[in-house]
Every structure is written in structure tokens, then in C-alpha cells.
Amino acid sequence: MKDIRIGVVFGFFGALFIIIFLLLTAFLTPGFTPLRNPISSLGYSTANSLYGIGLIMGGSLLIPFYIYLERELLNIKESVRRLTTAIAIFTNACVALVGIPPDPINIEAFQTFHAFVAVVGFIGTSIHIVFYSIMMHQSSKSINSNGQIFKKYLVYFGIFTGILSVIFLIVQYSILQWIVGALLIFWVLITAIQGISFKVSKTQGAYYNKSQNPEVLKLFKNHIQILDHEKGNEPLSEIFKKIRL
């Protein structure tokens, strides 16, 4: 399970990289304001090297995070999980490519390339976060779910952000792009923090938060008492039928 732990940590630091370096770039760019300047304009600013570092590192680190997240979503149709993860991987590769510094010699070709990866990175992130949010809801409500139980607010958060992304594509306000971008990154950050906070078991079973340990211990003791009470010649299969979680 070590690879899963590493994946969720990558998501945490990937989101942090993007947040910190975007804010630093905006702060160090003279005359920059989110009210008038879109996020991608930072790629042409005087501090564009910081912008590039943040997106290249952040986009790259988020790829193993989404591979981790796919493994946590159980009882979901395999083709849907794989497709969403493929979109997430391609999208974050584009996010990393947005960080490539401009080429002054072939500026027109670079601008076309930059616009393409920026649009794919933004729209693709909105799409796969909505898909992951819906799958979180489906996975967590399943009776047979043995994976991490995601909080409902995280599901609503992701879907709301997706709706806001559609509104931005219609109105094209720079400040709304910054708001949506911030919400997308914070969704990843909160999801990663939630994953880190859960205790991961090497055997199949539910994921329990540390605060739930007393409740789990009580449940275990109740099962032991049932087994002690029912011991005898009765088959174990019949005894276990009497145990209810």
C-alpha cells in the first residue's frame, strides 16, 4: 500500500506547488490584477520562470495522485474509471506543458501551442473533477464498498466547481477564471488531505478515521462475544451469519 500513500502525498504537494508559485508570480508581476488578467498571462510576465516551475512540478505530481484516486473508487464500472483517469493524466500533462517558457524566436507558434494546452488543462481539469466527484458519490453509497468513504461536501464541491467552469466559458471574466482555478486546486488539496487523514489497511475492509477507532474496537469485541456464546458443534458459517455490522 506504500504506492497509494505516495500517490496521495504527491497530490498534496502538487496542489501546494501550483498555489504557492501562482501567487508568487502574480505578486511579483507589476500591474497584475486578477480582475483584468487571466491566469495564462502570467506565462508572459517578468516572473514567468516561477510560473513555469509551479505548473511543471504541480502538473507532474498530480498524475500519480489521480492514479491513487482511481484505486480508491471501488464498485465503479472499470471503463468509466479508466477513461476518467486517462483524461486526468492527459490534462495534467497539458497543465505541466503550460509552464514551458515562451520562445521569442517562434512566438506565434508558441502562442498557439500555449493556448491549446492551457484550454485543455483548464477544461479537462473541470471535466475529470466532476467525473471523480460523481464516482466518489457512487462508490461511497455502495453497500459493498470497501474503499475510502469520501465526504459528501467534497462531492458537491466538485460538481459546483464544474458548473462554475461552464459559466466562465460563457462569460469569459478573468476574475471568474481565477475563482474556478482556485476551487479546482483546493478540491485536489482537500481530497489529498482527506486521503492522508484516513488509516489504510492492507486487508479488505472499510477505511476508518483515527477518531473512529473506539467504535471499531467495540464492534470487534461484540463479534468475539457472539463467537464465544455460540461455540459448540454449530458450523462457523452459521455463526457468522448471525453477525451484523
C-alpha positions as CSV (number, residue, x, y, z in Angstrom):
1,M,0.0,0.0,0.0
2,K,3.0,2.3,0.0
3,D,2.4,3.4,-3.6
4,I,-1.1,4.6,-2.5
5,R,0.3,6.6,0.3
6,I,2.9,8.2,-2.0
7,G,0.2,9.0,-4.6
8,V,-1.9,10.9,-2.2
9,V,1.1,12.8,-0.8
10,F,2.0,13.7,-4.4
11,G,-1.4,15.2,-4.8
12,F,-1.0,17.3,-1.7
13,F,2.4,18.7,-2.7
14,G,1.3,19.1,-6.4
15,A,-1.6,21.3,-5.4
16,L,0.6,23.3,-3.0
17,F,3.2,23.9,-5.7
18,I,0.6,25.4,-8.0
19,I,-1.0,27.6,-5.4
20,I,2.3,29.0,-4.0
21,F,4.0,29.6,-7.3
22,L,1.0,31.2,-9.0
23,L,0.5,33.6,-6.1
24,L,4.3,34.4,-6.1
25,T,4.2,35.1,-9.8
26,A,1.1,37.3,-9.6
27,F,2.6,39.2,-6.6
28,L,5.9,39.8,-8.4
29,T,4.3,40.9,-11.7
30,P,4.0,44.7,-11.9
31,G,0.4,45.9,-12.5
32,F,-1.1,42.5,-12.5
33,T,-4.7,42.1,-11.3
34,P,-7.0,39.1,-11.4
35,L,-9.8,41.5,-12.4
36,R,-8.2,42.1,-15.8
37,N,-5.5,39.5,-16.4
38,P,-6.2,35.8,-17.0
39,I,-4.1,33.1,-15.3
40,S,-2.2,32.2,-18.5
41,S,-1.0,35.8,-18.9
42,L,1.5,35.0,-16.1
43,G,3.4,32.9,-18.6
44,Y,4.5,36.1,-20.3
45,S,5.2,38.1,-17.2
46,T,8.6,39.1,-15.8
47,A,8.4,36.3,-13.2
48,N,7.3,33.6,-15.7
49,S,10.1,31.3,-14.5
50,L,8.3,30.9,-11.2
51,Y,5.0,30.3,-13.1
52,G,6.7,27.6,-15.1
53,I,8.2,25.8,-12.1
54,G,4.9,25.8,-10.3
55,L,2.9,24.3,-13.2
56,I,5.5,21.9,-14.4
57,M,6.1,20.5,-10.9
58,G,2.4,20.6,-9.9
59,G,1.0,19.1,-13.1
60,S,3.6,16.3,-13.0
61,L,3.0,15.5,-9.3
62,L,-0.8,15.3,-9.8
63,I,-0.5,12.4,-12.3
64,P,0.3,9.7,-9.7
65,F,-2.3,11.3,-7.4
66,Y,-5.1,10.5,-9.9
67,I,-3.8,7.0,-10.3
68,Y,-4.1,6.7,-6.5
69,L,-7.6,8.2,-6.6
70,E,-8.8,5.7,-9.2
71,R,-7.8,2.8,-6.9
72,E,-9.9,4.2,-4.1
73,L,-13.1,4.3,-6.1
74,L,-14.5,0.8,-5.8
75,N,-17.7,-0.7,-7.3
76,I,-17.4,1.6,-10.3
77,K,-17.6,0.4,-13.8
78,E,-14.0,-0.2,-14.9
79,S,-14.2,1.5,-18.3
80,V,-15.5,4.7,-16.6
81,R,-12.7,4.7,-14.0
82,R,-10.1,4.1,-16.6
83,L,-11.4,6.8,-19.0
84,T,-11.6,9.4,-16.3
85,T,-8.1,8.6,-15.2
86,A,-6.8,8.8,-18.8
87,I,-8.4,12.2,-19.1
88,A,-6.9,13.3,-15.8
89,I,-3.4,12.1,-16.9
90,F,-3.6,13.9,-20.2
91,T,-5.0,17.0,-18.7
92,N,-2.2,17.3,-16.1
93,A,0.4,16.6,-18.7
94,C,-1.1,19.7,-20.5
95,V,-1.0,21.7,-17.2
96,A,2.7,20.9,-17.0
97,L,3.3,21.9,-20.6
98,V,1.6,25.3,-19.9
99,G,4.6,26.0,-17.7
100,I,7.1,25.9,-20.6
101,P,8.6,29.4,-21.1
102,P,7.8,31.3,-24.3
103,D,10.0,31.0,-27.3
104,P,10.8,34.6,-28.5
105,I,12.0,33.3,-31.9
106,N,8.8,31.4,-32.8
107,I,6.4,33.4,-30.7
108,E,3.3,32.8,-32.9
109,A,3.7,29.1,-32.9
110,F,4.4,29.1,-29.2
111,Q,1.2,31.2,-28.5
112,T,-0.9,28.6,-30.5
113,F,0.7,25.8,-28.5
114,H,0.3,27.6,-25.2
115,A,-3.3,28.4,-25.9
116,F,-4.1,24.8,-26.7
117,V,-2.5,23.2,-23.6
118,A,-4.0,26.0,-21.4
119,V,-7.5,25.4,-22.7
120,V,-7.2,21.6,-22.5
121,G,-5.7,21.9,-19.0
122,F,-8.5,24.1,-17.7
123,I,-11.5,22.4,-19.3
124,G,-10.0,18.9,-18.8
125,T,-9.5,19.5,-15.1
126,S,-13.0,20.7,-14.7
127,I,-14.3,17.6,-16.5
128,H,-12.4,15.0,-14.7
129,I,-13.0,16.6,-11.3
130,V,-16.8,16.4,-11.9
131,F,-16.4,12.8,-13.0
132,Y,-14.4,11.9,-10.0
133,S,-16.9,13.7,-7.7
134,I,-19.8,11.7,-9.2
135,M,-17.8,8.4,-8.8
136,M,-17.0,9.3,-5.2
137,H,-20.7,9.6,-4.5
138,Q,-21.5,6.3,-6.3
139,S,-18.6,4.5,-4.5
140,S,-19.3,5.7,-1.0
141,K,-23.1,4.9,-1.1
142,S,-22.5,1.4,-2.4
143,I,-23.3,-1.3,0.2
144,N,-20.3,-3.4,-0.9
145,S,-17.8,-0.5,-0.8
146,N,-14.6,-1.5,0.8
147,G,-12.7,1.7,0.0
148,Q,-12.3,5.1,1.4
149,I,-15.6,6.9,2.2
150,F,-15.5,10.4,0.8
151,K,-17.3,13.3,2.4
152,K,-20.4,14.5,0.7
153,Y,-19.3,18.1,0.8
154,L,-16.3,17.1,-1.4
155,V,-18.7,15.6,-4.0
156,Y,-20.9,18.7,-4.0
157,F,-17.8,20.9,-4.1
158,G,-16.5,19.2,-7.3
159,I,-19.8,19.3,-9.1
160,F,-20.4,23.0,-8.1
161,T,-16.9,23.9,-9.5
162,G,-17.7,22.1,-12.7
163,I,-20.9,24.2,-13.1
164,L,-19.0,27.4,-12.4
165,S,-16.5,26.4,-15.1
166,V,-19.3,26.2,-17.7
167,I,-20.4,29.7,-16.6
168,F,-16.9,31.0,-17.0
169,L,-16.7,29.6,-20.5
170,I,-19.8,31.6,-21.4
171,V,-19.0,34.9,-19.8
172,Q,-15.1,34.8,-20.0
173,Y,-14.5,37.0,-17.0
174,S,-10.8,36.9,-15.8
175,I,-11.8,37.1,-12.1
176,L,-14.1,34.1,-12.6
177,Q,-11.3,32.1,-14.1
178,W,-9.2,32.7,-11.0
179,I,-12.1,31.7,-8.8
180,V,-12.7,28.5,-10.7
181,G,-8.9,27.7,-10.9
182,A,-8.6,28.2,-7.1
183,L,-11.6,25.9,-6.5
184,L,-10.2,23.2,-8.7
185,I,-6.8,23.3,-6.9
186,F,-8.5,23.3,-3.5
187,W,-10.6,20.3,-4.5
188,V,-7.4,18.4,-5.1
189,L,-5.8,19.7,-1.9
190,I,-8.8,18.8,0.3
191,T,-9.1,15.3,-1.4
192,A,-5.5,14.7,-0.7
193,I,-5.7,15.8,2.9
194,Q,-8.8,13.6,3.4
195,G,-6.9,10.7,2.0
196,I,-3.9,11.3,4.2
197,S,-6.1,11.5,7.3
198,F,-7.5,8.0,6.8
199,K,-5.9,4.9,8.2
200,V,-5.2,2.5,5.3
201,S,-5.5,-1.3,6.0
202,K,-3.6,-3.9,4.0
203,T,-6.7,-6.2,4.1
204,Q,-10.1,-5.6,2.5
205,G,-12.4,-3.7,4.7
206,A,-13.6,-0.2,5.4
207,Y,-11.3,2.8,5.9
208,Y,-11.7,4.3,9.3
209,N,-10.7,7.7,10.6
210,K,-8.5,7.6,13.7
211,S,-11.4,9.2,15.7
212,Q,-13.5,6.1,14.9
213,N,-11.1,3.6,16.5
214,P,-13.1,3.2,19.7
215,E,-16.2,2.4,17.7
216,V,-14.3,-0.2,15.6
217,L,-12.9,-1.8,18.8
218,K,-16.4,-2.1,20.3
219,L,-17.7,-3.7,17.2
220,F,-14.8,-6.2,17.2
221,K,-15.5,-7.1,20.9
222,N,-19.2,-7.7,20.1
223,H,-18.2,-10.1,17.4
224,I,-15.9,-12.0,19.7
225,Q,-18.7,-12.3,22.3
226,I,-21.0,-13.8,19.7
227,L,-18.4,-16.3,18.7
228,D,-17.8,-17.3,22.4
229,H,-21.5,-17.6,23.1
230,E,-22.2,-19.7,20.0
231,K,-19.2,-22.0,20.3
232,G,-20.0,-25.7,20.1
233,N,-20.7,-28.0,17.2
234,E,-22.5,-25.4,15.1
235,P,-20.6,-24.7,11.9
236,L,-18.7,-21.4,11.8
237,S,-20.6,-20.4,8.6
238,E,-23.8,-20.4,10.6
239,I,-22.3,-18.5,13.5
240,F,-21.0,-15.8,11.1
241,K,-24.5,-15.3,9.6
242,K,-25.6,-14.1,13.0
243,I,-23.0,-11.3,13.0
244,R,-24.3,-8.0,11.6
245,L,-22.1,-5.0,11.0
